[in-house]
Amino acid sequence: MNKKLIYVFAVLVAGLFVVSACEQAVGRRVLQPKEKNGGGIEDFVTLDLRVNPEGSGSFYFISPYGSYETVYNRTVYRYSNVPSPNGSIYTLRELYAYPNRNYTFDRWTGMLDDLRINVTWGGIDSIPLNRNRIITANFRRR
């Protein structure tokens, strides 16, 4: 029994050394969930993308990880709110709306106050993932 306890203790101590070494090598502390209003994790942001009215169109974008994504109806994404290894905030790029047959793109609505709409192609160049957002692509019938 004593040998098992000594073994468990040794494993726990070794684990602490590994975590400490990682903190020193990376230069950042290991993230812990942050308490907010009684609980919840603040290290993620949600991006709620919507098409209005449903079925009237879709939109495409490049995710922070470089993949192309398509949204046809309401879709909620969760992204890390922790800066990338080089210290920059993750961003979503080239959000563009495509109308379905008998519809035309009308406008973007939602949390756009700090975003720039590209007037040349009507899309949003980039969306910093620094806070929760709801963004809607609005279409109208022709």
C-alpha positions, 0 to 999 in steps of 0.5 A, a space after each residue: 500500500 505504501 509503495 502505491 502511495 509513493 508511486 502516485 505522489 511521484 507521478 503528481 510531482 512529475 506532472 507539476 514539473 512538466 506543467 512548470 516547464 511548459 509555462 517557462 518554454 512557452 512564456 505563458 501560464 496554463 489557462 484555467 477556466 475563468 469565473 464569470 457571473 457564477 461560472 462559465 468559460 471566458 476563453 472562447 467567443 461565440 460567432 452567431 451567423 444567420 441568414 435572413 430570411 432562412 433559405 434565401 441565401 448563404 455566405 462563405 468565409 475563411 475560418 481562423 484556421 484557413 478552411 473555407 466554411 459555408 453557412 446556409 442557415 443559423 450556425 453558431 461557432 466557438 473560437 478561442 479568445 486566447 491570442 495566437 502564438 504570435 500574439 495576434 487575435 484570431 480573425 475570420 476572413 472574407 465573409 461574403 453573402 451569396 443570394 439564392 435564386 429569386 433573391 438579392 443580397 440586401 445588407 449586413 446587420 448585427 454587431 458590425 460597429 468595428 468592422 469594415 464592409 468592403 464596398 468593392 465586393 460587398 463582403 466583410 474583409 475580416 472579423 476579429 474574434 475578440 468578443 461574442 458577435 451576431 452577424 446576419 446576411 439579409 436578402 430580399 426577394 427580387 
